[in-house]
């Protein structure tokens, strides 16, 4: 290896080491990285710190325990590598990993194999896999500017109140292309004031009008939905949701009504599942600190379009957009920010990366 190449890799390693911190959970070494039945290595075993409350060990009981941290994510074979990395990052940085329950939503055809993979990678993980009936939404989906946004599973977030058990009253929804570098309990404990149903980082400097077509804004009957509101853009890849309030407000039906207008009447937006959320909740969400969704990092893989983190504290990093870090790293054309994702990657293709880290530790 040339000295210049080694130095550049060393700098990257230092950046990763200083950017990613840990909190007080007890961490054990991985048992094995040699499970040939899986494409992934087994994750380290994470245990609660001494300050954590003791919750039910029975997974069925924990699934309904309001004292647990409930996280919902979709399980898509195309994004499984991202989901595994996201879960890994959450467990690594929380002080009470055994008090987290994951609710995964998958389509029937892939549910069994995906659940088996999760159990193999995270033997002690408390989770349940739910089947998402694609027919609920398939006829409501209209084409968008990106084919990936047309996947029925992309709309599962609109049906969490119906998919998850009725005993689950609150949940954090996360996209699969995130990593969490802070204690997820901080996000869980955020208060949804008044009658707020959703909490998310809000971006009021963004041009809100661009998320809808001229047809929408020229139709006073439709655009009046924002009268008396000050709507701001929010990204639906990170949301704290009060499911009880969602059920009471029947918000799934309200989202579907906007999708029906888009599908059957007139084209009022170009993106996938985001605009209906903005139409229903815009101007009425609990604004959460931006550190909990540093999004937009999946820009096109061109040097000029690689994005860096915004100034300020960072708790969650989100590769929303076309470019995914695992794809760019495998292609040998990563953006600098992708090196912050790599340490959480448990795919066996990352053996070389792990071996390199060990070499640096020897130095």
Helices and strands as residue ranges (DSSP letters): H 3-19, E 26-27, E 46-47, H 59-62, E 69-74, G 77-79, H 80-93, G 97-99, E 100-106, H 111-121, E 127-131, H 135-138, G 147-150, G 152-159, H 160-163, E 170-174, E 178-180, H 184-188, E 198-203, G 208-211, H 214-218, H 220-223, G 224-226, E 233-234, E 238-242, H 243-249, H 251-260, I 261-265, H 274-281, E 286-288, G 290-292, G 303-305, E 316-318, H 325-330, G 336-338, H 339-342, G 348-350, H 351-362
